[in-house]
């Protein structure tokens, strides 16, 4: 299976959660998730993001706080972005995977 195929097959939960994004410079951005999985999330943002931009994120409303770094992969439609997580610790990946498969 190719990397792209693995990305497509990763489970995702269609769930709206509050999330905070932070750039190296500027104020935090309050966004809403549209779906979340162990490899990434799709978000709705009131402010524009740039493809390939790296941001830190914080998802506090799970059983455990999930936070780390994510890369903007693309803009799906105006102000809706796909982000890929980068270097998340194992317990956070496991929590997101459990969230995704239990939402099915």
N, C-alpha and C positions, 0 to 999 in steps of 0.2 A: 504494500500500500504506500502510495506517495505521501509526502508531507501535506500537500493540498487536500488529498482525499481524507487524511486523518483529521484535518481541521474541519472539513464539512461534516464528518461523522461524529464529531464530539457532541455529547448531549448538551442541550441548553434548556433552561427554565424560562418560560415567558413570564416575567415577574417585574413589577415596578418597585424599585428600591431607591431610596435617596442615596446619592453618592457625591463625594466631593473630589474634584480634580484640582491639582495644583501644578502650576508651571514654575520654572526656575525664577521667573520674574512676574509680578502681577498678583492680583488678589485671587483667592480661591473661586472656583466655578462650581456652583451647585447644579448637578445634573440628575436626571432620572434614568434608571436602567429600563430597557425594553425587554432584553433577555440577557441571561448570565449563564456561563458554563465554566468548566475548569480551565479553558484556554483563553477565554476572553468574554467580552460583553458588547452589547449594542446599546448606545445611550442617546438621549435627546438632550441637547445643550442649548442654553440661551445665547451662548457666545460661540463664534466660529473657532474651529480647530483646524490644524494643518495636517495633511497627509504626511506620515512618517514622523510627526512630532511625538516626543516622549513626555508623558505626564505621570505624576504620582497620583494614586487614587486611594480612597478610603470608603469601604462598604461597612458601616458600623452596625447595620440592622440585621445581622445574622446571629446565630448562636455564639459565634466568635467574631471578633473584628478581622476583616479581610482587607489588607492594604498592601500596596507595593507599587510597582512601575508597570505602565502599559504604553503601547505604541499605537498611534492612530493609523489604522490600515486604509480606510477610505471613508468617504462621505456617501452614505447610501441614498440619501435625499437631503434636501435642505435641513441643516441642523441636526441630522441623525447620522451618527458615526459608529463604525465598527472599531473596537480596540482589542488588541492582543496583549495578554498578560506576559510579562517578562520576569523570569526568575522567582516565581512565587514559591515559598516553602511548601513542602509536602503536605502538612496538615491543612493549609489553606486550599490547596488544589483538591484534596480529598473532600473538604467541606463543600466546595463548589460543585464537585462531581455528584455528591450525595444530593445536594439541592436540585441539580438538573435531572437526575434519574427519578427522584421522588415526585417531581412535578409532572411526570408523564401520565 
